[in-house]
């Protein structure tokens, strides 16, 4: 999605999906678009395992995301001050979050301002049943 489209979206869905499941979803979306029907455009970030999701969205990272959303710091240094953490660690975390599309950077002069583009982060954890069907768990 383009930056403007992301800014118009208000929710980021985070889920766990196998590579096969992801391929199936992409194929289904392409088929839907080829048929001239609108595809689901909800921004979604899929991890391949629960461990990857939990290693990425730790409580510290979620606190950082929330602080950036709430305080709107003007730079990475300002974001580090807001959460009272080392600038180097915050810089590394923000770069990883930017690579994943969770945050965006807006360049203002020589500063990079971190921006959380969504109002809500929804974590959807599908659990496979014995019949192979999946259901979604909501907190």
TABELNOR-V626756 format. One line per field, one symbol per residue. psi: psi as a letter, one per 30 degrees, with the letter a starting at -180 (. if undefined). burial: 1 if it has 24 or more other C-alpha atoms within 12 Angstrom, else 0. Layout:
psi = ???
burial = ???
This chain:
psi = kleeeeffkfkkkklkkleeeeeeeeeeeeeeeefglklkgkkkjklfleeeeffeileeeeeeeeeeeefhkfleeeeeeeghlkeeeeeeeeeeeeefgellkkkjbgkjkkkjflfkjkjjjkkklffflklkkk.
burial = 0000010000011111100000000000000000000000001111100000100110001101111110011111111101100000011011001000111110000000111111001111110000000000000
